Amino acid sequence: VSAPKPVGRRTRKPGIDRKPRQAYSAKQLERLEAEFKVDKYLSVSKRMELSKALNLTEVQIKTWFQNRRTKWKKQLTSRLKIAQRQGLFPPHYFPSAQQYSAVFAPYYATP
């Protein structure tokens, strides 16, 4: 009789190794963040350009942007909920993050 598997955890097939997590340099992160402030989504040509400039694969660039958008949306949602609790929005009206991203523009303002 085998022990039950933990709930909510994925198991990997034996013998399949994952690539180690990418450690980005300060220079790479600075450039990626700067590009993210300009545009949350990259064109294929921009992704290729960044890949060459930062010595990263296109998949790494694409994955970084996907993860960063997820982080950004979570931050934005959190700020909107705080604003709602402070009475800046009526309780029945909770706008989408897209509509009110300008409310929090100083966080992403370009210098």
KABEL-V378380 format. One record per backbone hydrogen bond with DSSP energy under -1.0 kcal/mol. NH is the residue of the N-H (numbers start at 1). CO is the residue of the C=O. E is the energy in kcal/mol with one decimal. If there is no record, write none. Layout:
NH;CO;E / NH;CO;E
This chain:
9;6;-1.0 / 16;13;-1.6 / 29;25;-2.6 / 30;26;-2.4 / 31;27;-2.1 / 32;28;-2.8 / 33;29;-2.9 / 34;30;-2.1 / 35;31;-2.4 / 36;32;-2.3 / 37;33;-2.1 / 38;34;-1.3 / 39;35;-2.6 / 47;43;-2.4 / 48;44;-2.3 / 49;45;-2.4 / 50;46;-2.7 / 51;47;-2.3 / 52;48;-2.1 / 53;49;-2.5 / 54;50;-2.7 / 56;51;-1.8 / 61;57;-2.0 / 62;58;-2.9 / 63;59;-2.8 / 64;60;-2.4 / 65;61;-2.3 / 66;62;-2.3 / 67;63;-2.7 / 68;64;-2.6 / 69;65;-2.5 / 70;66;-1.8 / 71;67;-2.2 / 72;68;-2.7 / 73;69;-2.6 / 74;70;-2.0 / 75;71;-2.4 / 76;72;-2.7 / 77;73;-2.6 / 78;74;-2.3 / 79;75;-2.4 / 80;76;-2.5 / 81;77;-2.3 / 82;78;-2.1 / 83;79;-2.6 / 84;80;-2.3 / 85;81;-2.4 / 86;82;-1.8 / 87;84;-1.6 / 88;83;-2.6 / 93;90;-1.6 / 100;96;-1.3 / 103;100;-1.2 / 105;102;-1.5 / 107;104;-1.5 / 108;105;-1.6
